[in-house]
Amino acid sequence: MTAERAEEDTVAYEIVDNIAWVSFNRPEKRNCMSPKLNRQMMRVLDEIEFRDDVGAVVLTGEGSAWTAGMDLKEYFRETEAQGLGATRQAQRESYGWWRRLRWFQKPTIAMVNGWCFGGGYGPLFACDLAFCADEAQFGLSEINWGILPGGGATKIAVELMSFRRAMYHSMMGENVDGKTAAEWGLVNESLPLEKLKDRVTEVAKVLLEKNPVALKATKDAIRRVSEMTYDNAEDFLVRAQEAANSYDNDGRKEGIKQFIDDKTYKPGLGAYDKSKHQKA
Ligand code: ACO
């Protein structure tokens, strides 16, 4: 039996060229989410969210798993043994960091390198974009051990997949590989494991070029409008842009200027040079 990992070691991160690479770091337990890991993840998100040297976040896993879902021993059995208060606290801690990630200030990318089960769908959905290895395996295995897909997993299945696929995926407890996960809409793309990090780095670098205020407004808008009528969405988007202008009213003007006056780029083909107005 391996020695128990300290709470602060359950999540690892490094910042390289403005990208924060955050890892589930319990490879010996297939990165399943224990209360300790959930608490540590929230601390890490706190540390990196408003750092000037972080422009994008990638969430990945050490070893063969992205995450094998909730820790059946520490999150379920041991917590339940302590009573309802402990159960509710553990739920708050896990749901809390997923919610934090859903509305994170910086763009987020799930880089699913291996196993992704059950509760793992929470952080998967929380990330704005998701890329996986063809070799990864995705499963709502709850049914295999006798519960429904909770912690938002059922909602996520319905958000991301067709009715028939959501029903089959949750009732059958069968895994799908990366390519099928991409076809079903669980991730944006699936590619061979050895190419995964390069592709995610490429995507993150594109995001780093964009206006960060516009990126945050855009990602929030995509999540918000799905629950609105058309008229409510139209109104919300006007207000959201005006609110974004209160943080950055010059970026979009610079974007127009570089296209119309300077003719240094074409918005249809890429982003304006945001360093020009940031330095001014
Ligand atoms: N909860 C608790 N412990 C786990 C979990 C988990 N979700 N997943 C893996 N572990 C532990 C194993 O018990 C084992 O511990 P041990 O070394 O002390 O015996 C260790 O991690 C390694 O796991 P193995 O099963 O030996 O690894 P293997 O690579 O053979 O299999 C697999 C990987 C398929 C991911 C397997 O571990 C598994 O089925 N895990 C559970 C997946 C799951 O259904 N998760 C719950 C989803 S439902 C929810 O999240 C609400």
Boltz pocket constraint, residues with backbone or C-beta under 6 A from the ligand:
constraints:
  - pocket:
      binder: B
      contacts: [[A, 27], [A, 28], [A, 29], [A, 30], [A, 32], [A, 64], [A, 65], [A, 68], [A, 69], [A, 70], [A, 71], [A, 72], [A, 73], [A, 74], [A, 115], [A, 117], [A, 118], [A, 119], [A, 120], [A, 139], [A, 141], [A, 142], [A, 148], [A, 150], [A, 151]]
      max_distance: 6.0
